[in-house]
Amino acid sequence: MILTIIIVLGILMLAAAFMALYLKDLLSAIIASGAISLMASVIYIILAAPDVAMTEAAIGSGLTTIVFLYALHLVRKKQEDKHD
Amino acid sequence: MVEIIYNIAGIIALAGIVIAFIRLLLGPTAADRTVALDAMTIITISLIAWLGYMLGRKIYLDVAMVYALISFIGVVAIARYLERGL
């Protein structure tokens, strides 16, 4: 059962990584990178490292998503200013 | 008997993650993907609590709690971005 969870989550993580690489919409790519850290956190827990999983949850899902969104917001604002 | 019920619960949680991921993969707009990520996060929290029972470690519940709080902030940030705010 545990091995099944690891295999399924690993396949989903790989698919999310390819999504983050090949999607043209940048917001969707950021969401996909959040999904990667979600499944990495569960795999860390199965590998008996709860502190690493907690750090991955705080940084990978929370901080990285917010920083990427802020950067995307700034880039779009700069492009709109350039068009005007 | 209890083990069978817990195994079925784990299989159902895993199936829920896979189904939500299919919506994340196909979803045409970013809002669909955001809602799919939120659903996947909630099912994953239940899966972490399930793992805490199956592996016999209470410390995993803390990880589930931290993940619930942090992922809520992330989803709120994405929602604010979709409204052109941030």
Backbone of each chain as nested JSON, in Angstrom:
{
  "chains": [
    {"id": "A", "residues": [
      {"number": 1, "name": "MET", "atoms": {"N": [0.833, -1.207, 0.0], "CA": [0.0, 0.0, 0.0], "C": [0.867, 1.255, 0.0]}},
      {"number": 2, "name": "ILE", "atoms": {"N": [1.881, 1.269, 0.885], "CA": [2.789, 2.425, 0.942], "C": [3.556, 2.547, -0.367]}},
      {"number": 3, "name": "LEU", "atoms": {"N": [3.978, 1.379, -0.9], "CA": [4.722, 1.401, -2.172], "C": [3.841, 1.918, -3.302]}},
      {"number": 4, "name": "THR", "atoms": {"N": [2.553, 1.544, -3.283], "CA": [1.628, 2.054, -4.301], "C": [1.523, 3.58, -4.229]}},
      {"number": 5, "name": "ILE", "atoms": {"N": [1.443, 4.097, -2.983], "CA": [1.351, 5.554, -2.828], "C": [2.598, 6.23, -3.386]}},
      {"number": 6, "name": "ILE", "atoms": {"N": [3.776, 5.649, -3.093], "CA": [5.016, 6.261, -3.585], "C": [5.041, 6.262, -5.108]}},
      {"number": 7, "name": "ILE", "atoms": {"N": [4.623, 5.126, -5.737], "CA": [4.687, 5.051, -7.203], "C": [3.721, 6.038, -7.837]}},
      {"number": 8, "name": "VAL", "atoms": {"N": [2.467, 6.083, -7.325], "CA": [1.467, 6.982, -7.921], "C": [1.878, 8.436, -7.744]}},
      {"number": 9, "name": "LEU", "atoms": {"N": [2.349, 8.785, -6.534], "CA": [2.737, 10.179, -6.311], "C": [3.968, 10.552, -7.122]}},
      {"number": 10, "name": "GLY", "atoms": {"N": [4.882, 9.592, -7.336], "CA": [6.055, 9.871, -8.163], "C": [5.667, 10.144, -9.601]}},
      {"number": 11, "name": "ILE", "atoms": {"N": [4.736, 9.341, -10.124], "CA": [4.294, 9.57, -11.511], "C": [3.6, 10.923, -11.636]}},
      {"number": 12, "name": "LEU", "atoms": {"N": [2.747, 11.253, -10.642], "CA": [2.054, 12.546, -10.69], "C": [3.048, 13.699, -10.589]}},
      {"number": 13, "name": "MET", "atoms": {"N": [4.095, 13.505, -9.775], "CA": [5.111, 14.553, -9.622], "C": [5.845, 14.785, -10.931]}},
      {"number": 14, "name": "LEU", "atoms": {"N": [6.145, 13.682, -11.634], "CA": [6.819, 13.809, -12.928], "C": [5.935, 14.539, -13.926]}},
      {"number": 15, "name": "ALA", "atoms": {"N": [4.632, 14.193, -13.933], "CA": [3.704, 14.862, -14.851], "C": [3.586, 16.343, -14.518]}},
      {"number": 16, "name": "ALA", "atoms": {"N": [3.56, 16.677, -13.215], "CA": [3.479, 18.089, -12.825], "C": [4.745, 18.837, -13.212]}},
      {"number": 17, "name": "ALA", "atoms": {"N": [5.902, 18.15, -13.142], "CA": [7.155, 18.795, -13.55], "C": [7.137, 19.092, -15.038]}},
      {"number": 18, "name": "PHE", "atoms": {"N": [6.626, 18.151, -15.85], "CA": [6.536, 18.419, -17.285], "C": [5.536, 19.53, -17.572]}},
      {"number": 19, "name": "MET", "atoms": {"N": [4.452, 19.581, -16.774], "CA": [3.509, 20.699, -16.925], "C": [4.192, 22.024, -16.656]}},
      {"number": 20, "name": "ALA", "atoms": {"N": [4.965, 22.079, -15.569], "CA": [5.632, 23.335, -15.216], "C": [6.648, 23.731, -16.281]}},
      {"number": 21, "name": "LEU", "atoms": {"N": [7.209, 22.72, -16.988], "CA": [8.186, 23.051, -18.029], "C": [7.51, 23.531, -19.306]}},
      {"number": 22, "name": "TYR", "atoms": {"N": [6.446, 22.86, -19.731], "CA": [5.973, 23.038, -21.095], "C": [4.708, 23.86, -21.238]}},
      {"number": 23, "name": "LEU", "atoms": {"N": [4.078, 24.293, -20.107], "CA": [2.879, 25.111, -20.267], "C": [3.261, 26.524, -20.698]}},
      {"number": 24, "name": "LYS", "atoms": {"N": [2.448, 27.098, -21.601], "CA": [2.743, 28.447, -22.066], "C": [2.259, 29.499, -21.084]}},
      {"number": 25, "name": "ASP", "atoms": {"N": [1.134, 29.203, -20.376], "CA": [0.605, 30.134, -19.394], "C": [1.466, 30.08, -18.129]}},
      {"number": 26, "name": "LEU", "atoms": {"N": [2.033, 31.221, -17.761], "CA": [2.984, 31.209, -16.643], "C": [2.292, 30.975, -15.305]}},
      {"number": 27, "name": "LEU", "atoms": {"N": [1.059, 31.467, -15.147], "CA": [0.351, 31.244, -13.885], "C": [0.077, 29.758, -13.669]}},
      {"number": 28, "name": "SER", "atoms": {"N": [-0.285, 29.047, -14.762], "CA": [-0.496, 27.603, -14.644], "C": [0.801, 26.884, -14.301]}},
      {"number": 29, "name": "ALA", "atoms": {"N": [1.923, 27.39, -14.821], "CA": [3.206, 26.765, -14.49], "C": [3.538, 26.954, -13.018]}},
      {"number": 30, "name": "ILE", "atoms": {"N": [3.19, 28.123, -12.464], "CA": [3.428, 28.348, -11.036], "C": [2.57, 27.403, -10.195]}},
      {"number": 31, "name": "ILE", "atoms": {"N": [1.302, 27.221, -10.619], "CA": [0.419, 26.299, -9.893], "C": [0.961, 24.872, -9.97]}},
      {"number": 32, "name": "ALA", "atoms": {"N": [1.498, 24.496, -11.133], "CA": [2.064, 23.149, -11.271], "C": [3.281, 22.973, -10.385]}},
      {"number": 33, "name": "SER", "atoms": {"N": [4.093, 24.024, -10.233], "CA": [5.246, 23.887, -9.337], "C": [4.792, 23.778, -7.881]}},
      {"number": 34, "name": "GLY", "atoms": {"N": [3.649, 24.383, -7.548], "CA": [3.091, 24.167, -6.217], "C": [2.654, 22.73, -6.014]}},
      {"number": 35, "name": "ALA", "atoms": {"N": [2.102, 22.141, -7.078], "CA": [1.693, 20.73, -6.99], "C": [2.898, 19.814, -6.816]}},
      {"number": 36, "name": "ILE", "atoms": {"N": [4.031, 20.174, -7.436], "CA": [5.249, 19.364, -7.259], "C": [5.653, 19.33, -5.789]}},
      {"number": 37, "name": "SER", "atoms": {"N": [5.669, 20.518, -5.143], "CA": [6.107, 20.541, -3.748], "C": [5.098, 19.84, -2.841]}},
      {"number": 38, "name": "LEU", "atoms": {"N": [3.81, 19.863, -3.252], "CA": [2.792, 19.128, -2.496], "C": [3.118, 17.641, -2.441]}},
      {"number": 39, "name": "MET", "atoms": {"N": [3.421, 17.072, -3.62], "CA": [3.659, 15.633, -3.631], "C": [5.033, 15.278, -3.094]}},
      {"number": 40, "name": "ALA", "atoms": {"N": [6.008, 16.181, -3.25], "CA": [7.32, 15.929, -2.644], "C": [7.222, 15.877, -1.132]}},
      {"number": 41, "name": "SER", "atoms": {"N": [6.319, 16.697, -0.568], "CA": [6.15, 16.707, 0.883], "C": [5.639, 15.357, 1.392]}},
      {"number": 42, "name": "VAL", "atoms": {"N": [4.668, 14.771, 0.665], "CA": [4.144, 13.472, 1.09], "C": [5.219, 12.395, 0.959]}},
      {"number": 43, "name": "ILE", "atoms": {"N": [6.032, 12.481, -0.106], "CA": [7.08, 11.472, -0.281], "C": [8.141, 11.606, 0.809]}},
      {"number": 44, "name": "TYR", "atoms": {"N": [8.44, 12.858, 1.225], "CA": [9.365, 13.03, 2.348], "C": [8.812, 12.403, 3.62]}},
      {"number": 45, "name": "ILE", "atoms": {"N": [7.495, 12.53, 3.82], "CA": [6.908, 11.929, 5.025], "C": [7.031, 10.417, 4.981]}},
      {"number": 46, "name": "ILE", "atoms": {"N": [6.792, 9.823, 3.808], "CA": [6.904, 8.365, 3.708], "C": [8.346, 7.929, 3.945]}},
      {"number": 47, "name": "LEU", "atoms": {"N": [9.292, 8.766, 3.554], "CA": [10.698, 8.454, 3.796], "C": [11.142, 8.796, 5.21]}},
      {"number": 48, "name": "ALA", "atoms": {"N": [10.168, 9.044, 6.128], "CA": [10.427, 9.258, 7.559], "C": [11.263, 10.491, 7.818]}},
      {"number": 49, "name": "ALA", "atoms": {"N": [10.929, 11.602, 7.151], "CA": [11.609, 12.865, 7.425], "C": [10.565, 13.951, 7.607]}},
      {"number": 50, "name": "PRO", "atoms": {"N": [9.89, 13.996, 8.761], "CA": [8.793, 14.97, 8.909], "C": [9.272, 16.416, 8.971]}},
      {"number": 51, "name": "ASP", "atoms": {"N": [10.499, 16.657, 9.463], "CA": [10.962, 18.038, 9.521], "C": [11.25, 18.583, 8.126]}},
      {"number": 52, "name": "VAL", "atoms": {"N": [11.836, 17.728, 7.274], "CA": [12.064, 18.143, 5.891], "C": [10.738, 18.392, 5.18]}},
      {"number": 53, "name": "ALA", "atoms": {"N": [9.754, 17.553, 5.487], "CA": [8.439, 17.717, 4.861], "C": [7.794, 19.021, 5.305]}},
      {"number": 54, "name": "MET", "atoms": {"N": [7.983, 19.377, 6.588], "CA": [7.4, 20.626, 7.08], "C": [8.059, 21.825, 6.405]}},
      {"number": 55, "name": "THR", "atoms": {"N": [9.379, 21.772, 6.249], "CA": [10.085, 22.865, 5.576], "C": [9.675, 22.965, 4.116]}},
      {"number": 56, "name": "GLU", "atoms": {"N": [9.541, 21.812, 3.467], "CA": [9.116, 21.804, 2.065], "C": [7.717, 22.388, 1.923]}},
      {"number": 57, "name": "ALA", "atoms": {"N": [6.851, 22.093, 2.893], "CA": [5.492, 22.625, 2.843], "C": [5.504, 24.133, 3.005]}},
      {"number": 58, "name": "ALA", "atoms": {"N": [6.32, 24.625, 3.958], "CA": [6.319, 26.062, 4.225], "C": [6.961, 26.837, 3.081]}},
      {"number": 59, "name": "ILE", "atoms": {"N": [8.089, 26.343, 2.576], "CA": [8.831, 27.091, 1.562], "C": [8.307, 26.79, 0.17]}},
      {"number": 60, "name": "GLY", "atoms": {"N": [8.172, 25.506, -0.157], "CA": [7.796, 25.147, -1.52], "C": [6.394, 25.57, -1.882]}},
      {"number": 61, "name": "SER", "atoms": {"N": [5.46, 25.36, -0.974], "CA": [4.074, 25.665, -1.322], "C": [3.695, 27.093, -0.993]}},
      {"number": 62, "name": "GLY", "atoms": {"N": [4.207, 27.631, 0.114], "CA": [3.806, 28.969, 0.508], "C": [4.678, 30.052, -0.079]}},
      {"number": 63, "name": "LEU", "atoms": {"N": [5.956, 30.034, 0.3], "CA": [6.835, 31.168, -0.023], "C": [7.131, 31.248, -1.508]}},
      {"number": 64, "name": "THR", "atoms": {"N": [7.464, 30.082, -2.13], "CA": [7.852, 30.113, -3.541], "C": [6.698, 30.568, -4.424]}},
      {"number": 65, "name": "THR", "atoms": {"N": [5.485, 30.088, -4.116], "CA": [4.325, 30.49, -4.915], "C": [4.087, 31.991, -4.823]}},
      {"number": 66, "name": "ILE", "atoms": {"N": [4.17, 32.53, -3.599], "CA": [3.892, 33.953, -3.415], "C": [4.981, 34.797, -4.075]}},
      {"number": 67, "name": "VAL", "atoms": {"N": [6.243, 34.37, -3.957], "CA": [7.337, 35.145, -4.568], "C": [7.236, 35.107, -6.089]}},
      {"number": 68, "name": "PHE", "atoms": {"N": [6.923, 33.929, -6.642], "CA": [6.759, 33.821, -8.1], "C": [5.601, 34.687, -8.581]}},
      {"number": 69, "name": "LEU", "atoms": {"N": [4.489, 34.671, -7.822], "CA": [3.336, 35.483, -8.225], "C": [3.673, 36.966, -8.176]}},
      {"number": 70, "name": "TYR", "atoms": {"N": [4.439, 37.37, -7.155], "CA": [4.824, 38.775, -7.045], "C": [5.72, 39.171, -8.219]}},
      {"number": 71, "name": "ALA", "atoms": {"N": [6.662, 38.283, -8.575], "CA": [7.549, 38.566, -9.704], "C": [6.755, 38.649, -11.01]}},
      {"number": 72, "name": "LEU", "atoms": {"N": [5.798, 37.753, -11.196], "CA": [4.975, 37.774, -12.415], "C": [4.147, 39.05, -12.478]}},
      {"number": 73, "name": "HIS", "atoms": {"N": [3.637, 39.466, -11.31], "CA": [2.865, 40.707, -11.248], "C": [3.724, 41.897, -11.653]}},
      {"number": 74, "name": "LEU", "atoms": {"N": [4.964, 41.952, -11.132], "CA": [5.849, 43.076, -11.465], "C": [6.204, 43.078, -12.936]}},
      {"number": 75, "name": "VAL", "atoms": {"N": [6.484, 41.888, -13.5], "CA": [6.861, 41.808, -14.912], "C": [5.705, 42.261, -15.799]}},
      {"number": 76, "name": "ARG", "atoms": {"N": [4.497, 41.801, -15.47], "CA": [3.349, 42.203, -16.296], "C": [3.106, 43.707, -16.196]}},
      {"number": 77, "name": "LYS", "atoms": {"N": [3.276, 44.27, -14.988], "CA": [3.053, 45.701, -14.823], "C": [4.078, 46.483, -15.645]}},
      {"number": 78, "name": "LYS", "atoms": {"N": [5.324, 45.999, -15.67], "CA": [6.361, 46.691, -16.434], "C": [6.059, 46.629, -17.922]}},
      {"number": 79, "name": "GLN", "atoms": {"N": [5.569, 45.449, -18.392], "CA": [5.239, 45.335, -19.818], "C": [4.074, 46.243, -20.197]}},
      {"number": 80, "name": "GLU", "atoms": {"N": [3.077, 46.344, -19.31], "CA": [1.949, 47.226, -19.621], "C": [2.386, 48.689, -19.657]}},
      {"number": 81, "name": "ASP", "atoms": {"N": [3.317, 49.052, -18.766], "CA": [3.82, 50.426, -18.79], "C": [4.575, 50.715, -20.073]}},
      {"number": 82, "name": "LYS", "atoms": {"N": [5.297, 49.692, -20.57], "CA": [6.076, 49.894, -21.789], "C": [5.156, 50.063, -23.0]}},
      {"number": 83, "name": "HIS", "atoms": {"N": [4.005, 49.341, -22.989], "CA": [3.084, 49.45, -24.121], "C": [2.397, 50.805, -24.17]}},
      {"number": 84, "name": "ASP", "atoms": {"N": [2.245, 51.447, -23.016], "CA": [1.5, 52.72, -22.992], "C": [2.314, 53.908, -23.511]}}
    ]},
    {"id": "B", "residues": [
      {"number": 1, "name": "MET", "atoms": {"N": [-10.112, -6.314, 10.325], "CA": [-11.268, -5.548, 9.841], "C": [-10.944, -4.062, 9.769]}},
      {"number": 2, "name": "VAL", "atoms": {"N": [-10.317, -3.566, 10.862], "CA": [-9.962, -2.148, 10.868], "C": [-8.917, -1.849, 9.799]}},
      {"number": 3, "name": "GLU", "atoms": {"N": [-7.986, -2.797, 9.635], "CA": [-6.942, -2.599, 8.625], "C": [-7.531, -2.523, 7.231]}},
      {"number": 4, "name": "ILE", "atoms": {"N": [-8.549, -3.375, 6.97], "CA": [-9.171, -3.344, 5.642], "C": [-9.823, -1.996, 5.391]}},
      {"number": 5, "name": "ILE", "atoms": {"N": [-10.516, -1.489, 6.425], "CA": [-11.194, -0.192, 6.267], "C": [-10.16, 0.907, 6.026]}},
      {"number": 6, "name": "TYR", "atoms": {"N": [-9.047, 0.856, 6.771], "CA": [-8.033, 1.895, 6.574], "C": [-7.389, 1.798, 5.196]}},
      {"number": 7, "name": "ASN", "atoms": {"N": [-7.199, 0.553, 4.714], "CA": [-6.626, 0.418, 3.372], "C": [-7.566, 0.971, 2.312]}},
      {"number": 8, "name": "ILE", "atoms": {"N": [-8.879, 0.689, 2.466], "CA": [-9.842, 1.222, 1.503], "C": [-9.842, 2.746, 1.543]}},
      {"number": 9, "name": "ALA", "atoms": {"N": [-9.73, 3.314, 2.757], "CA": [-9.697, 4.778, 2.869], "C": [-8.477, 5.35, 2.166]}},
      {"number": 10, "name": "GLY", "atoms": {"N": [-7.331, 4.667, 2.296], "CA": [-6.127, 5.133, 1.613], "C": [-6.269, 5.073, 0.109]}},
      {"number": 11, "name": "ILE", "atoms": {"N": [-6.883, 3.993, -0.392], "CA": [-7.068, 3.869, -1.837], "C": [-7.992, 4.969, -2.353]}},
      {"number": 12, "name": "ILE", "atoms": {"N": [-9.053, 5.262, -1.568], "CA": [-9.982, 6.31, -1.998], "C": [-9.29, 7.667, -1.996]}},
      {"number": 13, "name": "ALA", "atoms": {"N": [-8.462, 7.949, -0.987], "CA": [-7.751, 9.227, -0.949], "C": [-6.804, 9.344, -2.133]}},
      {"number": 14, "name": "LEU", "atoms": {"N": [-6.112, 8.231, -2.466], "CA": [-5.189, 8.255, -3.601], "C": [-5.942, 8.477, -4.909]}},
      {"number": 15, "name": "ALA", "atoms": {"N": [-7.117, 7.822, -5.045], "CA": [-7.923, 8.027, -6.252], "C": [-8.392, 9.475, -6.357]}},
      {"number": 16, "name": "GLY", "atoms": {"N": [-8.714, 10.085, -5.209], "CA": [-9.116, 11.486, -5.221], "C": [-7.998, 12.389, -5.682]}},
      {"number": 17, "name": "ILE", "atoms": {"N": [-6.765, 12.096, -5.244], "CA": [-5.62, 12.892, -5.697], "C": [-5.448, 12.761, -7.198]}},
      {"number": 18, "name": "VAL", "atoms": {"N": [-5.58, 11.512, -7.717], "CA": [-5.383, 11.304, -9.155], "C": [-6.45, 12.042, -9.963]}},
      {"number": 19, "name": "ILE", "atoms": {"N": [-7.704, 11.989, -9.496], "CA": [-8.786, 12.641, -10.236], "C": [-8.611, 14.163, -10.216]}},
      {"number": 20, "name": "ALA", "atoms": {"N": [-8.234, 14.711, -9.04], "CA": [-7.997, 16.16, -8.982], "C": [-6.812, 16.551, -9.849]}},
      {"number": 21, "name": "PHE", "atoms": {"N": [-5.811, 15.649, -9.95], "CA": [-4.659, 15.971, -10.789], "C": [-5.031, 15.969, -12.266]}},
      {"number": 22, "name": "ILE", "atoms": {"N": [-5.972, 15.099, -12.65], "CA": [-6.413, 15.116, -14.047], "C": [-7.049, 16.465, -14.385]}},
      {"number": 23, "name": "ARG", "atoms": {"N": [-7.823, 17.018, -13.434], "CA": [-8.389, 18.349, -13.687], "C": [-7.288, 19.402, -13.729]}},
      {"number": 24, "name": "LEU", "atoms": {"N": [-6.261, 19.225, -12.895], "CA": [-5.123, 20.157, -12.943], "C": [-4.412, 20.09, -14.284]}},
      {"number": 25, "name": "LEU", "atoms": {"N": [-4.36, 18.88, -14.848], "CA": [-3.658, 18.704, -16.121], "C": [-4.472, 19.243, -17.284]}},
      {"number": 26, "name": "LEU", "atoms": {"N": [-5.798, 19.042, -17.251], "CA": [-6.613, 19.396, -18.418], "C": [-7.184, 20.801, -18.35]}},
      {"number": 27, "name": "GLY", "atoms": {"N": [-7.388, 21.29, -17.092], "CA": [-8.169, 22.504, -16.893], "C": [-7.844, 23.633, -17.835]}},
      {"number": 28, "name": "PRO", "atoms": {"N": [-8.822, 24.155, -18.559], "CA": [-8.481, 25.17, -19.564], "C": [-8.01, 26.485, -18.944]}},
      {"number": 29, "name": "THR", "atoms": {"N": [-8.667, 26.947, -17.906], "CA": [-8.285, 28.239, -17.333], "C": [-7.457, 28.042, -16.067]}},
      {"number": 30, "name": "ALA", "atoms": {"N": [-6.857, 29.156, -15.622], "CA": [-6.046, 29.075, -14.403], "C": [-6.914, 28.894, -13.168]}},
      {"number": 31, "name": "ALA", "atoms": {"N": [-8.161, 29.361, -13.219], "CA": [-9.038, 29.206, -12.053], "C": [-9.359, 27.737, -11.805]}},
      {"number": 32, "name": "ASP", "atoms": {"N": [-9.568, 26.975, -12.898], "CA": [-9.781, 25.529, -12.758], "C": [-8.591, 24.868, -12.078]}},
      {"number": 33, "name": "ARG", "atoms": {"N": [-7.404, 25.268, -12.504], "CA": [-6.193, 24.656, -11.935], "C": [-6.035, 25.039, -10.471]}},
      {"number": 34, "name": "THR", "atoms": {"N": [-6.414, 26.263, -10.129], "CA": [-6.305, 26.669, -8.724], "C": [-7.229, 25.846, -7.837]}},
      {"number": 35, "name": "VAL", "atoms": {"N": [-8.47, 25.671, -8.294], "CA": [-9.422, 24.9, -7.491], "C": [-8.977, 23.443, -7.398]}},
      {"number": 36, "name": "ALA", "atoms": {"N": [-8.415, 22.91, -8.504], "CA": [-7.928, 21.527, -8.48], "C": [-6.771, 21.379, -7.512]}},
      {"number": 37, "name": "LEU", "atoms": {"N": [-5.874, 22.386, -7.474], "CA": [-4.752, 22.327, -6.532], "C": [-5.252, 22.396, -5.09]}},
      {"number": 38, "name": "ASP", "atoms": {"N": [-6.287, 23.209, -4.853], "CA": [-6.824, 23.318, -3.505], "C": [-7.448, 21.995, -3.066]}},
      {"number": 39, "name": "ALA", "atoms": {"N": [-8.208, 21.371, -3.955], "CA": [-8.819, 20.072, -3.625], "C": [-7.75, 19.025, -3.384]}},
      {"number": 40, "name": "MET", "atoms": {"N": [-6.697, 19.061, -4.22], "CA": [-5.609, 18.088, -4.067], "C": [-4.902, 18.292, -2.739]}},
      {"number": 41, "name": "THR", "atoms": {"N": [-4.744, 19.552, -2.324], "CA": [-4.1, 19.837, -1.039], "C": [-4.908, 19.269, 0.12]}},
      {"number": 42, "name": "ILE", "atoms": {"N": [-6.236, 19.456, 0.059], "CA": [-7.066, 18.983, 1.173], "C": [-7.045, 17.463, 1.252]}},
      {"number": 43, "name": "ILE", "atoms": {"N": [-7.103, 16.797, 0.078], "CA": [-7.041, 15.334, 0.1], "C": [-5.671, 14.869, 0.591]}},
      {"number": 44, "name": "THR", "atoms": {"N": [-4.62, 15.623, 0.233], "CA": [-3.279, 15.247, 0.675], "C": [-3.127, 15.387, 2.187]}},
      {"number": 45, "name": "ILE", "atoms": {"N": [-3.793, 16.393, 2.772], "CA": [-3.74, 16.535, 4.233], "C": [-4.352, 15.304, 4.904]}},
      {"number": 46, "name": "SER", "atoms": {"N": [-5.476, 14.835, 4.337], "CA": [-6.067, 13.616, 4.899], "C": [-5.152, 12.415, 4.698]}},
      {"number": 47, "name": "LEU", "atoms": {"N": [-4.422, 12.398, 3.575], "CA": [-3.491, 11.29, 3.326], "C": [-2.323, 11.332, 4.314]}},
      {"number": 48, "name": "ILE", "atoms": {"N": [-1.871, 12.552, 4.677], "CA": [-0.79, 12.658, 5.656], "C": [-1.259, 12.16, 7.024]}},
      {"number": 49, "name": "ALA", "atoms": {"N": [-2.496, 12.513, 7.4], "CA": [-3.032, 12.026, 8.675], "C": [-3.178, 10.506, 8.649]}},
      {"number": 50, "name": "TRP", "atoms": {"N": [-3.577, 9.977, 7.475], "CA": [-3.688, 8.52, 7.303], "C": [-2.322, 7.861, 7.471]}},
      {"number": 51, "name": "LEU", "atoms": {"N": [-1.291, 8.477, 6.888], "CA": [0.061, 7.926, 7.025], "C": [0.518, 7.974, 8.473]}},
      {"number": 52, "name": "GLY", "atoms": {"N": [0.121, 9.03, 9.201], "CA": [0.469, 9.095, 10.611], "C": [-0.121, 7.963, 11.413]}},
      {"number": 53, "name": "TYR", "atoms": {"N": [-1.33, 7.523, 11.024], "CA": [-1.884, 6.344, 11.701], "C": [-1.177, 5.072, 11.264]}},
      {"number": 54, "name": "MET", "atoms": {"N": [-1.0, 4.911, 9.943], "CA": [-0.48, 3.639, 9.429], "C": [0.962, 3.402, 9.863]}},
      {"number": 55, "name": "LEU", "atoms": {"N": [1.771, 4.478, 9.903], "CA": [3.154, 4.302, 10.303], "C": [3.35, 4.473, 11.805]}},
      {"number": 56, "name": "GLY", "atoms": {"N": [2.273, 4.863, 12.529], "CA": [2.347, 4.918, 13.978], "C": [3.174, 6.06, 14.525]}},
      {"number": 57, "name": "ARG", "atoms": {"N": [3.075, 7.243, 13.874], "CA": [3.846, 8.384, 14.364], "C": [2.925, 9.585, 14.489]}},
      {"number": 58, "name": "LYS", "atoms": {"N": [2.864, 10.14, 15.718], "CA": [1.956, 11.255, 15.933], "C": [2.511, 12.555, 15.388]}},
      {"number": 59, "name": "ILE", "atoms": {"N": [3.827, 12.616, 15.168], "CA": [4.444, 13.879, 14.74], "C": [3.973, 14.272, 13.339]}},
      {"number": 60, "name": "TYR", "atoms": {"N": [3.443, 13.295, 12.578], "CA": [3.008, 13.611, 11.217], "C": [1.774, 14.513, 11.205]}},
      {"number": 61, "name": "LEU", "atoms": {"N": [1.029, 14.5, 12.321], "CA": [-0.142, 15.385, 12.377], "C": [0.276, 16.854, 12.392]}},
      {"number": 62, "name": "ASP", "atoms": {"N": [1.456, 17.158, 12.97], "CA": [1.958, 18.53, 12.947], "C": [2.247, 18.971, 11.521]}},
      {"number": 63, "name": "VAL", "atoms": {"N": [2.825, 18.044, 10.729], "CA": [3.1, 18.365, 9.327], "C": [1.797, 18.671, 8.591]}},
      {"number": 64, "name": "ALA", "atoms": {"N": [0.755, 17.879, 8.883], "CA": [-0.533, 18.107, 8.23], "C": [-1.088, 19.478, 8.6]}},
      {"number": 65, "name": "MET", "atoms": {"N": [-0.913, 19.863, 9.867], "CA": [-1.436, 21.158, 10.315], "C": [-0.689, 22.302, 9.649]}},
      {"number": 66, "name": "VAL", "atoms": {"N": [0.642, 22.228, 9.628], "CA": [1.438, 23.273, 8.973], "C": [1.079, 23.36, 7.502]}},
      {"number": 67, "name": "TYR", "atoms": {"N": [0.894, 22.2, 6.866], "CA": [0.591, 22.229, 5.437], "C": [-0.762, 22.869, 5.178]}},
      {"number": 68, "name": "ALA", "atoms": {"N": [-1.732, 22.594, 6.064], "CA": [-3.067, 23.182, 5.878], "C": [-3.001, 24.699, 5.955]}},
      {"number": 69, "name": "LEU", "atoms": {"N": [-2.256, 25.221, 6.956], "CA": [-2.171, 26.674, 7.114], "C": [-1.47, 27.323, 5.925]}},
      {"number": 70, "name": "ILE", "atoms": {"N": [-0.315, 26.749, 5.538], "CA": [0.505, 27.388, 4.508], "C": [-0.175, 27.325, 3.144]}},
      {"number": 71, "name": "SER", "atoms": {"N": [-0.782, 26.173, 2.819], "CA": [-1.394, 26.047, 1.492], "C": [-2.611, 26.965, 1.377]}},
      {"number": 72, "name": "PHE", "atoms": {"N": [-3.272, 27.226, 2.504], "CA": [-4.387, 28.19, 2.482], "C": [-3.886, 29.573, 2.065]}},
      {"number": 73, "name": "ILE", "atoms": {"N": [-2.731, 29.97, 2.625], "CA": [-2.176, 31.274, 2.259], "C": [-1.802, 31.298, 0.775]}},
      {"number": 74, "name": "GLY", "atoms": {"N": [-1.244, 30.19, 0.275], "CA": [-0.866, 30.14, -1.131], "C": [-2.067, 30.262, -2.054]}},
      {"number": 75, "name": "VAL", "atoms": {"N": [-3.151, 29.551, -1.719], "CA": [-4.344, 29.616, -2.57], "C": [-4.976, 31.01, -2.524]}},
      {"number": 76, "name": "VAL", "atoms": {"N": [-4.951, 31.64, -1.344], "CA": [-5.472, 33.013, -1.24], "C": [-4.635, 33.963, -2.087]}},
      {"number": 77, "name": "ALA", "atoms": {"N": [-3.297, 33.76, -2.109], "CA": [-2.441, 34.622, -2.931], "C": [-2.755, 34.447, -4.411]}},
      {"number": 78, "name": "ILE", "atoms": {"N": [-2.97, 33.194, -4.855], "CA": [-3.294, 32.973, -6.269], "C": [-4.638, 33.612, -6.605]}},
      {"number": 79, "name": "ALA", "atoms": {"N": [-5.595, 33.517, -5.675], "CA": [-6.909, 34.114, -5.922], "C": [-6.817, 35.63, -6.007]}},
      {"number": 80, "name": "ARG", "atoms": {"N": [-5.979, 36.229, -5.144], "CA": [-5.791, 37.679, -5.226], "C": [-5.136, 38.067, -6.545]}},
      {"number": 81, "name": "TYR", "atoms": {"N": [-4.202, 37.233, -7.01], "CA": [-3.546, 37.543, -8.278], "C": [-4.538, 37.463, -9.437]}},
      {"number": 82, "name": "LEU", "atoms": {"N": [-5.459, 36.49, -9.38], "CA": [-6.439, 36.362, -10.463], "C": [-7.363, 37.565, -10.517]}},
      {"number": 83, "name": "GLU", "atoms": {"N": [-7.534, 38.241, -9.38], "CA": [-8.364, 39.452, -9.36], "C": [-7.551, 40.707, -9.648]}},
      {"number": 84, "name": "ARG", "atoms": {"N": [-6.313, 40.54, -10.146], "CA": [-5.438, 41.661, -10.484], "C": [-5.069, 42.5, -9.27]}},
      {"number": 85, "name": "GLY", "atoms": {"N": [-4.98, 41.887, -8.113], "CA": [-4.694, 42.669, -6.927], "C": [-3.276, 42.485, -6.424]}},
      {"number": 86, "name": "LEU", "atoms": {"N": [-3.07, 41.474, -5.623], "CA": [-1.826, 41.146, -4.931], "C": [-1.337, 42.346, -4.115]}}
    ]}
  ]
}
